[in-house]
Amino acid sequence: MAGATRHVFHLQPCENSSMSQCAYPEDAGYLKCDVDDASETHEESLGEEAFDTVNSSIVSGESVRFFVHVNLQVQPSQAAESELPDGCGLLHTSRKYLKLKNFEEEIRAHRDLDGFLDRASIILNETATSLDDVLRAMLLRLVHKPDNTEPDCNVDLLMAVLFTDAGTPMEGKAVHLLSDTIQGVTATVTGVQYQQSWLCIICTSKSLLKRHVCISRLVRPQNWGENCCEVRFVILVLAPPKMKSTKTATEVGRTFATMFLDITFRQKLLKTRTEEEFKEALVHQRQLLTVMDQGPNPSLKNYSISSICVQKSHQPLQHKDFFPVGKGIREDFARRFPVYSLDFTDGIIGKNKAVGKFITTTLFLYFACLLPTIAFGSLNDEITYGAIDVQKTIAGQSIGGLLYALFSGQPLVVLLTTAPLALYTHVIRGICDDYELDFNTFYAWTGLWNSFFLALYALFNFSLIMSLFKRSTEEIIALFISMTFVLDAVKGTVKIFQKYYGISHGNHNADHISVLSLLGLGTSLNTSFHTALNTSLLANPPELTSVSSRSAEHPSRETAVLSLLIMLGTLWLSYTLYQFKKSPYLHPYMREILSDCALPISVLTFSLISSYGFREIKMSKFRYNPSESLFKIAEMQSLSLGAIGSAMGLGFLLSMLFFIEQNLVAALANAPENRLVKGTAYHWDLLLVAVINTGLSLFGMPWIHAAYPHSPLHVRALAVVEERVENGHIYETIVNVWETRLTTLGASILVGFSLLLLPVPLQWIPKPVLYGLFLYIALTSIDANQLFERMALLLKDQASYPPTHYIRRVPQRKIHYFTGLQVLQLLLLCAFGMSPLPYMKMIFPLIMMAMIPIRYKLLPRIIEAKYLDAMDAEH
């Protein structure tokens, strides 16, 4: 038997329950349609006269589905040994579904037809009766065209590739079947009925340089075997094997198969007398399919109401949307309260339990929250002269996390203190020093004003403004944050080398850098803990150790080299374990556990290696001073009215940061691809954050808000993920997510118990481990970032492009234009967010708000709105 592969592509409507009898799986993305089965059967049985007079409605491109029928043969070398004396062999058959071509969204549908019309190869009255003769005539037509660009095209070689018996050593005993075909089928009560009046044959050959399409109309219907009893049209598609995913032979065949599915269209083609009339019929059919595809998409009927509410509204905002007061909060409460108890029982009670995943996710969250908490506690201890220290930071994180886990509308969002909040704290400290104000009181008033404005935003439904943030804008900000993780890890490593690997060992003046300049080394906005380590941990070597630590060590090159190895080792181990679930080793359950525990395993492993394996090489530790009193309320009456007014100005700017951060991170966590089904609660969560930060302000603890990328990574950790293959490309898709409060609740409790671990053993975690952690967080956070994926397309061969929705719907040049414009916006964010001037960072939220008019007013002047909407679409 031959070594060729046989693929038979079928077209299948999702019409009735008879599909289950044929074991064809239902797919929520495919829609029900009405196909005149009787007329199609009548067409097949009565011959040409009946065929020409049958009436049927056009089938839209979204109403029918393809499935692939694959027949695989054994290799010739194996066949010679395994065949029986009478020439018997094995033929493997399988099926899969393909969607119809969407002529309204997929630009290749129009371009495939335009390319065919420009180089039309049409045979209107083919008199040959055998399949081989018909195909040979079509190949000869392609070869003998005046504009033929295939110098190495060999008709005999192409004929051999078209059939499964190519290279068969046993003449006369081979299975003479077409390798790849597309054919339409119609659902009936008893199974499926093949549309036997047309046949699309596809073929790939290395001898071809371009794609070619030839359509042949036979004079009389021909009987070519089972399911091909009355063939009148043959579509032949030839293409090279190395093609862009939207230009393959299968994709081109899918275009023409979608058109030929309509019986009325085939009747029109039978009546055409010239090639020009044939072309006009094709163009008219394209227009009909395009208009029908522009109708509303009823596929949302398969999603629950609670999942639809996650989608952003496409209606323009009006003044009435912000009234009545508290409307959004009431709707959030009504949406989430009925499923509140399920947040504690899902995965614990019932058949589908996920206790192991909850435990591993809790450990991941514990380390992901504890490390930034320690780092920013050390930084705040330095810039506030001990007013806010590590103990207060841990206590505030634990209390705020507990309250949010218990009462929030979306408990998958993770709250943390971040670098911009440390920057505001530093500015408040400077104002207090300049005007001789009590820091704790001024800090409390600023926090109270911030909470007041946040409560107003929540009551007046201001979170609706976040619907103006398109996916492209969100991903620009997300990629900016990921970049800052990498940048600060590199900066921290460079500083270590400058200190310990430099030629001059005696001058340490460069290490005594002011807090202001050190904050300039950070980035902004949700960079979580990485800025803190570049400041407090690198500021002053003698102060980096604990209170009882020794004096500063002399610089040594061993420290620098070991720091680099520890950082890279942490990154390697954590990311290797994270990807371990894709490996073939161990049991799948064990692979999943190792992947979920990648972060704590890598941190603990390299902390032990650094602290015990190389104990003779001393490394600095974070700053720690024990608090005298954790819960001491500020004296609110000690400030003048002028000072309270100044605090209101700072509180307003701070509330802008909170508003954007909280809603943006919540939107990323609630992204449609995460398939969360319990609904959102933007307004309620914003009000809850205001209440939490009110208490933190009064007790002099650091403020907290939603953090990126911790929140999306938390969702990912609780997700059930499947790998799927489309056109040879492997991609991961989330099947469902365990929406629970137990993980954030457990992590917050563990963070609170960590107060008992200060200063030892927490001070055993060296800085390079944390830098490796930065790189791991950045690397895992860009996995699903579409902007990063499109930037990578610039370095890829077109044949390697993934079959994503924007590749199908948007011209390649427009994709690259859009990516370039996004990169310019990213550079604008970097100019402000990474500025060494703290006051420039304070207006950073305004720069993010300015990206809304850029998206809605400027970009549509450069790229058509339909292409912008396609690239901003979720799928």
Salt bridges, closest charged atoms under 4 A:
GLU26 OE1 - ARG65 NH2 3.39
GLU40 OE1 - ARG266 NH2 3.37
GLU43 OE1 - ARG266 NH2 3.37
GLU48 OE1 - ARG220 NH1 2.54
GLU48 OE2 - ARG232 NH1 3.32
GLU105 OE1 - ARG809 NH2 3.03
GLU106 OE1 - ARG254 NH2 3.06
GLU106 OE1 - ARG808 NH1 3.48
ASP112 OD1 - ARG108 NH2 3.60
ASP112 OD1 - ARG211 NH1 3.09
ASP114 OD1 - ARG286 NH1 2.79
ASP132 OD2 - HIS176 NE2 3.29
GLU150 OE2 - HIS212 NE2 2.79
ASP156 OD1 - ARG136 NH1 3.04
ASP165 OD2 - HIS176 ND1 2.65
ASP180 OD1 - HIS7 NE2 3.95
GLU251 OE1 - LYS101 NZ 2.99
GLU251 OE1 - ARG254 NH2 2.84
GLU251 OE1 - ARG808 NH1 2.91
GLU276 OE2 - LYS279 NZ 3.97
ASP332 OD1 - ARG335 NH1 3.02
ASP343 OD2 - ARG336 NH2 3.09
ASP343 OD1 - LYS678 NZ 2.80
ASP343 OD2 - ARG741 NE 3.00
ASP346 OD2 - LYS678 NZ 2.89
ASP381 OD2 - ARG623 NE 3.55
ASP433 OD1 - ARG429 NH2 2.97
GLU474 OE2 - LYS312 NZ 2.36
GLU475 OE2 - ARG471 NE 3.08
ASP488 OD2 - HIS530 NE2 3.51
ASP511 OD2 - LYS499 NZ 3.44
ASP511 OD2 - HIS508 ND1 3.65
GLU543 OE1 - ARG623 NH1 3.13
GLU553 OE2 - ARG550 NE 1.98
GLU592 OE2 - LYS357 NZ 2.92
ASP596 OD2 - LYS357 NZ 3.48
GLU722 OE1 - ARG724 NH2 3.54
GLU726 OE2 - ARG808 NH2 3.18
GLU732 OE2 - LYS582 NZ 3.44
GLU732 OE1 - ARG716 NH2 2.43
GLU739 OE1 - ARG336 NH1 3.91
GLU864 OE1 - LYS814 NZ 3.34
ASP869 OD1 - ARG855 NH2 3.49
ASP872 OD2 - ARG855 NH2 2.73
GLU874 OE1 - ARG471 NH1 3.01
